[in-house]
Amino acid sequence: MGKNGYLEKRQATIDVYRQAEKQTYIQFMTDTLMLTLNDPEAMGKDVFGKERIKKLVDAWGKTFDTFHGALEHGDEADYYQEKMDLALKRLLGETDFQPFSERYDWIKKQKY
């Protein structure tokens, strides 16, 4: 059964709002990260300046793009989730690591 024009238009509107929400949260998280990295109360004497923040934000964007597939509905989501978990486990160690399924308990598990 095909969708009618109203349902297609409604879904397109929902998709636009979802994209706007996503971009807004990415920008807000980036802004608050930059402010935190430049805050002596949070960072002590090792605050980040403009150039260091720019370098970090650029690299963070690339990392975001690399792992974003972990949040999407698709055949490769579990691959990116596992790849992210392995990297975080190496970084945090076993005791401080929490698996993807616990960190993102609202994301539906892949079933094959």
N, C-alpha and C positions, 0 to 999 in steps of 0.2 A: 504494500500500500504506500503510495507516494504522499509526501507532505503537501499540504495546501499552501497557498501564498502567505496567508496570515501566520501560520506556524513557522515558515521559513524566515519571515521578516522578524518575528518575535525572537527566534533563536539568534539571528544576526545581531539584534539589539543586545541580547544577553551576552553574546560573545564580545561585543565592543565594551560593555561595562566590565566584564571580567579582565579584559586586556588593560583597561584603564586602571583598575584596581591593582593588578599585578605591577604595572609600571610605577604607580604611585608608591606602593610598598617597597619596591626596589630602590627608588629614589630616597624615600624616607630612611630606610636602613643604611644606605650609603651616607646620607647626611649625618645621621647620628653616629655612625662609625667614625667619620672624619672628625666630628666634634670630640668624641671620646679619645681618639688617638692624639688630639692636640690638648687634652686636659691634664694639667700637672697633678691634679688630685687622683686621677685614674692611672696615669703613666709615670708619675714621679718625674725625675729629671730627663727621662727618655721620651719626651713628647715628640710626635711626628710633626714636621713642618710641611710646607706646601709641596715641595718636590717629592718627599718621601711618601706623603699621602697619595699624591698622584700616581706614583709608581705602584703602590699597594692597591689602589682602587682599580687601576688598569689590569693588574694581575688577578684581582678578585673577580672582575668581570669575566675573564677568561676561564677561571675555575668554575664560576657559576654556569657558564655555557657548557663546560665539559660535563658537569654532573646534573644539569637540569633534566636530562632524560630520566633520572630516578623518580621524578615527580609526575611524569607524563604517563598516560595510559597507552601502553604499547608493548610490543614483544621484547624490547630491550630494557625496560624499566628495571627489572630485577638485576640485570647485568650492572647497570650504573649504581644501583643500591648496594650491591656487593662490593663494587670497586670503591665506593665511598666508605663503606664500613671498614674495608681492609686498610685504607689510608688513615682513617681516624683511629683505628685500633693501634696501628704503629705509632701514631702521634701521642695518644692518650694513655696507652697501656691497658691491660686487661681490667684493672680495678676501676678505672674511670670511664671506660668505654660503655656505651649503651647502643645496642643494635638499632638499625634503621627502623624496624617494625615497632620498636618502643619509642623512638624519637618522633616518629610520624605515625602514630597509631590510627590516625584518621584515613590513611591511604590504604586502599583495598589491595590485598595481596594478589599477586599474579597466580592464576590457575591455568594449567596447561592440560 
